[in-house]
Every structure is written in C-alpha cells, then in structure tokens.
Amino acid sequence: MKTKAEQRDKDVLIIGGGPAGIQASRLIKKSQPDWKVAVIRPEEHSMVYCAIPYAIEGLFPLERTFKGDDLVTGSGAELIRGTVRSVNAAGHRVEMEDGEALTYKKLLIASGATPIRPPLPGINAKNVYTVKTESSARKIIEHLSTSAERDALTSFSRQPEKKQKAVVVGSGAIGIEQATAYLAHGLEVHLIEMQGHVLPNLVDDDMAEPVFKELERLGVNLYLNTRLESLEGGDTIERVRLSGDEVIFLDPARDFVVLSVGMAPDIEFLGAREFERAPDGLVVDEHMRTNVPDVWAAGDCASYRSGVDGGPLGGKLATNAVPMAKVAAKDMLGVEASYSGFFNGAATVVGNLRVGGTGFTETFARSRNMEVFSTTAATTARFPMMPDAGQVEVKLVFEVGSERLVGAQVVGTQAIAERIDLLTFAIQKRATASDLAELSYSAQPWQTFFPARNAIVEASMAACSQKG
C-alpha cells in the first residue's frame, strides 16, 4: 500500500520510519506545529526490531512488534509509504520510485541499515535468511511452521529421522537470541563464530565463559574460531562448509541458515559522489549535519565516533538512534545541541543468564592503543538466604593513570541492564575508580546482595588498591 504525499513541498522531509525518524518528527512538530513535516517509510509497519527473535520463538504474535502509525501521525506529521529512488540535494528534491517528487527545506536521512550477506557462494539461496524486517521474520516463521506441519503428518507413520537444523552464523546478541529461539522449537542448533568467544563485541573472553557454558547447557552446538567458507547446494542449501574442512549437512526441505554478521547502512539511493561517507554510513558532525547543506543524518545509516576516545566506532543500536535524532531535530529547529558519541550500552538474555556491556572491552581498548587494566567482583544477585539467589559478576575497565572508567561488563541472573545503564552514565561523566568506590547504593533482599557489599563498589575499590 502506498500513500501519496498530501503536498509536494515540505519544510522537513524525513527518509526512514524507524526510531530516529519517529523521534525527530515528533520533536519537530511539537516545537513547530505549523511546519509541514513528512516521514517516508518503505515498510508497511515500523517494528520493535529487538523483539523479533521472541516473536519467532513464539512468545507472542509478530504483530505485537508493530509500532502504531500514530507515533508519526499523532503529532501531526504526515506518513508517506513508499521508497526513495534518489536525492537531488542541489535542488532540495527527493525522487520516489513511483515517479513522485517531493521538495524540502530540510532533510533528515534516517534510512537505517540492512543485515549483511557476505559475498560467498550460495549466500542468496532460498533457505538462507537474515532477520530485520517483517518480511524476513515472516519467512522464518513460515519455514518453521511448514516444517512442523510436515513432521506432524509424517509422524503418523514414523517419527522424523532427525531433528530439523538451524545454522546461525554470528554469535552477537542477535545471533544468540536467534539460536535460543530455534531451540525453543526443538531444533538442532549450530552457532558459528569466527572470534574466540561468543558476544565478542559485548564482553571479554573471561566474562564470556559462563555464557559459553550456558549455551552448551541449552544444547547449542558451538563453533568458535570458525569461519563460514561457503553454502553449497542448488536453490536451497544442502551443505554448510566451514574453515578447517568441517561440513554441516542440511536437509534442504527442512533445514535453514540464518546470517547475523553485521549491518550495512541503507544509503545506496544517495549515489556515490555528493555525500561524504565511511564504510559504516554517512559522515556527520556533532550536530548530525552531513557535508551537504540542509541535510542531516541519524541512526543506523550514520557514521560517528566513540564517546570514550573520540575515534571512529560503529553504533547501530536504537538506543543510539534516538539521541542522535533528538540532536538532529534540535539543530534543525535552531536549538544548540550536540552528540557526545557512542557508548554502546547493551544487554541480552542467554538462557538463565543476563549479559551486558558498555564502553570498551579490555581487548578492544588495547586495540585502540589505550593502556588499561581491569578488576572484577561478584556477589549473589539477592540476599544469599533468598530463593534462587543467583549471581552477579562485574568487570570494570579503567584507563591507566587517570583511572577513568572506559568500559564495563556484567553477567548474572538478574538486574543486569540497570547496572549497565549506571556504568554507562559513569563512563559518560568520566567517573574514576575513586568516584565509583564512593557509590551510594540501595539494598533489598529480593533485589541485591547484603548492604555490606556491592559488586561495582568492590571492583572499583580493587582498582584503587592497585594504584596504591
């Protein structure tokens, strides 16, 4: 379904209806209700992308991940369903694929990113999926349903000889969430990771060890330090060939492959010359302005820098897209605003574990030529006498000399995201080990350890002791 623009001339035109586009449109219309603001969205629905694995798992229908159009239209902005073919920045003009053209005074590019398909043999076969859109999620859900129905029919005469297989390539948060979703459907799951441990961008290898053990407990077949070499077969894949001459054999009628190896910015419609770009997106300044007059960019399609060391850093998270969009909207409105950079606080769930990280891992900090050291501390997640007291382990990464916190990781059974948020704030405010050693905290039997100890404080005190 396409919706024609009500008027061709816009004060603000926004390409992309995800978190950045929605946020910017609402802020602009709230401040300037008379401005003509329009959001162009190619998808039928905007979605809560990080909830898609749980819809695939079957915890709720996929429709529960859809965002209402009123998030745009409720503010008075116009929603245009369609796809942009090109942007003529000199003429302040956007050409649509259906032949329509729109003009703008200010343009925000918030077109997002698409899962990467590596240039390998067989990568576009029918049973090779990525996960980001409604369409891609529906294809996987349909594949699972069709296979289950087929197995149910054959079970009257015989049980299926083997479990259905899913091969997931990439063990970041999305890859692991996909893997556990397929386990819930009773599949045999193979998880491929080219690095030496799972969640390599979120935690260091020492903090990944309990995650590795939890995945093994759940029944995931893990392949570390392993590359995907090729996908072999015809229209559907029959063999997944890995480094080390290892092969996973698939039933092309039932089994499938899911790629979770990174995201590429959706900026092909801009052409190759006018806009300055980096491999991970459009280059913007601290106000989210591109090098082209009257054009801003925000979200997954934008390239920016780390808030830790100022160097280039990927940050394709909705929690980055929203503040970037706020800065872009304010700048369009003439309000002073700037973006301090990516800290990339994030969390995921792996079976009974919750895992989070923020800032730089110890390994990544050293790859950026930072001299760092780390400390750890652990407590139970509740008072020890409480049922299911669980565990929380904290790792803090400090810069040598300044003792500034530059990274943190938390693994445990509960209340992980909250700790990551606190530690992200500490990194943003350039807090030191001494600052965190004086953290004032709460205690309650169901939610924390005893008042006498706090894992963040203990890890910070250990850092102060190392200095002494």
Secondary structure, DSSP 8 states (H G I E B T S, - for coil): -----S-SEEEEEEE--SHHHHHHHHHHHHH-TTS-EEEEE-SSSEE-GGGHHHHHHTSS-GGGGEE-THHHHTTT-EEEE--EEEEETTTTEEEETTS-EEEEEEEEE---EEE---S-TTTT-TTEE--SSHHHHHHHHHHHHHHHHHHHHHTTT---SS--EEEEE--SHHHHHHHHHHHHTT-EEEEE-SSSSSSTTTS-HHHHHHHHHHHHHHT-EEE-S--EEEEEESSSEEEEEEGGGEEEE--TTT-EEEE-S-EEE--GGG-SSSS-EETTEEE--TT-B-SSTTEEE-GGGEEEEBTTTSSEE----HHHHHHHHHHHHHHHTT-------B---EEEEETTEEEEEEE--HHHHHHTT--EEEEEEEE-SS-TTSTT---EEEEEEEETTT-BEEEEEEEESS-HHHHHHHHHHHHHTT-BHHHHHT------TTTSS-TT--HHHHHHHHHHHHH-
